[in-house]
Amino acid sequence: MAPGDPWTSDRTSRRTFGRGLLAATAATVAGPAFAAGAAGAADPGTPPADVPPAHPDAGAVPQDEVVPAASIVPAAGALFGAFVKHDPDRNPGVSEPETLERVTRELLGIDHSFQHWGTPFLTDRLTGDIARGRIPLLSWGAGPQSILAATAAGANDVAVRGQARLLRALRQPVLLRFTWEMDLPQRGYTPATFKEAWRRVRTIFREEGADNVAFVFCPTWLAYRTGRVSSFWPGDSMVDWVGADGYARPTNDHAPLTELFPWFYDFGIRHDKPMIIAECGVNDTAPGVQADWLRRARVDLPERFPRVGALVYFDSRGTGDTDWVLPGNRRTEAALLQLVHDPYFLPRRGRQAVARP
């Protein structure tokens, strides 16, 4: 990780992303900035031939209808997903799930990608995920405080409506993390401005009929532990899923899920919301560390956090303790396969969700 990375926090979940691509843009959004696709979009990759779609008829929805976002909340079990990026210079922020699926021989339940404020997303990735049976998770940055304030005041309504229409046109459920990790000091957000912007964006999506989009409120794990999360909470009616990010690294003794997320879990229970661990990872800085963490996660999630509906790994190449790539070695691969193929982590539409006793 480059020194001085504005998205770095040695106490919270941080890592390089496209070598600083997530540095806040200062450009003002003017007009409908979100086109349905991008010129020269790269082929997202060819899926493994022997990994079938989870629900081949996913796209069979009338043009004027959307599938409600609530339909993807597992009745039991948890979706396993990932952001997969082993080459940070290739379409930064756009996940390449096929890389991981070739190892696991199982489709991801959720595929996670990122989008700058004011830039078009490569919608081939979103439509490709839906066609294959993955649920897209899109993290949409809100820009710096100045742009967030402009959004709160209504200056960016046209751009927001464009994004709402783009995602509604997919017609299938999409998880949307609007300006995640808003509690980081590096963001420079004031809670009042954040809440105003969130509520305005969420209201516009409702006005546009984007009922297939679930809004995911997602600070860091530390915001829940300190209680700072409450100052950013936009209200129960404005949030569909509650999320948290947290990483296992040498500075926290490779903390397991049970040491990072109990406060988040309690918050989600109190607000009666579906829950998602939207970013997590462990770097293999010592023999067996990554494998042991994955094995423990496979046990801890159903036993300690049974109402968490999704676990999304950050499978990204980095340096030092920000390298979360899977699998690191054969032990890690074996632990990964055990987790991914555990029936608890396969509650997709068209499959029977399995709850552990």
Helices and strands as residue ranges (DSSP letters): G 69-72, E 79-85, H 98-104, E 110-115, H 123-132, E 135-140, H 145-153, H 157-168, E 174-178, G 185-187, H 191-207, E 213-217, H 221-226, H 229-232, G 236-238, E 241-248, G 250-252, H 257-260, H 262-271, E 275-282, H 289-304, E 308-316, G 320-322, H 330-340, G 343-345
